[in-house]
Amino acid sequence: MSIQSKVKATLTNLPSATLFGLYFAPTPNMINSPTNNTIVYNIAYHTAITVDLVKAALDSVVTSANPSASCKLVYASTIGDTTNYVVERSLEATTATDVVITVPATRPVRAGIHPERLCAER
């Protein structure tokens, strides 16, 4: 049985933000080798896609080829200038682009939040 972890992210006072990305990485960097994934949330449409972070360039941000990507959007809301969203993922690495999250942590795992930095609307 896989243990699920939920992460809640809140954006406030970002009236021009349309996209928001949340990722788990083994280093402080957003881009790593091997490639890790991120979930990108479209604030206007309340939708999310999982992408693989190959390099920090717009043309290299591609939708994850794995249809069973580990990050799942389970809740989203925007009220006024505050957006909340909750993602769920397994502590295990269920895809090649996942980072194992151990409890207690045996190595640091970074979670990053980058509004507008990952990709343009598609």
N, C-alpha and C positions, 0 to 999 in steps of 0.2 A: 504494500500500500504506500502510495506517495503522500508525503506530508506537504500541504499547501501553505504558502505564506502570502499574506495580503499586504500591499503597500498603498497608502493613501497619499496623494499629492494634491496640494491646493495652490492655485494661482490667484493672486489678487492684484488689482490695479495694473493690469496689462491689457488695456482696451484694444490695442492693435494686434495682439497675439492671435494667430489663427491655428498654429500648430504647436504641440508640446510633446517632447520626447522624454522617456524615462528608460534608463538602461542599467544593467548590472554588469560590472567589469572587474577583472582580477587586478587591475592597476588603476591609478588615478586618472588615466587617459580614457577618452571616449573611444578611440580607435585602438584596437589591439590585434595581436597575432597569437593564436588563431582568432579569427573574426568573432565578435560577440554580436548579439542582437539587441534591438530596442523596440519598444512599442511607441508608436507615434499617434497621438490623439488629435483629431481635427475638432477644434472647439466649436466652430460654427455648425458642423453637421453631426456632432456627437458620435463619431465613428473612430475606429482605431485600426491600424495595420501594424504588423510586425515587419521590421526591416532588418537586414544584415548590414552592419557597419564595416564596410570594406576599407574606405579611406575618407578623409574629410573633404569630399568634393560632391557637388550636387549630382553629377552623373554616376557616381558610384554608390549612391543610396538606393538600394534595390529591395523590392518586396521580398520577404523571406521565401525561399523555395520550398520550405517545409510547411505543409498545410496544418500540421499539428504543433505549431510553434508554442512554446511553453508559456509565454505571457498572454494572459487573457484579460480583456476589459470586463469588469463585473459591475461597475457602477460609474455613472457620469452625470453631472448636473452643472448648469451655469445659471446663477441667479445674480443679476446686476453685473458687477465687475469681478465676481468671484466664481472660479471654476474649480470643481472638485472631481477627481477621478480616482478609482480604486482598481488596481491590477492585481491579479492573482497568478502565482507561478509556483511550481514545485521547487523544493529545496534541492532536488536532484538535478543533474544535467540531463534533460530528456531529449535534447537535440544537440547537434555538433556545435552550435553557436551559443549554448548556455554556459553559465558559470555555476559550479557547484557551490551551494551555500551550506556550510557545516555549522552545527550547533553543538557545543560551543565552537566558535570560529577558530580554525586552525591556521587560517591565513586571511588577510583582509579582503573583503569584497566591497567594491565601491558601487554606490548607486548614484547616478548622475541625472540631473534634470536640466534640460536645455530648451527653453522656449525659442522658437523660430530659427534654431541653429541647424537643424538636421536636414530639412528638405523643403522645397516649395510645394504648394498644394498641387495635387495630381488629379 
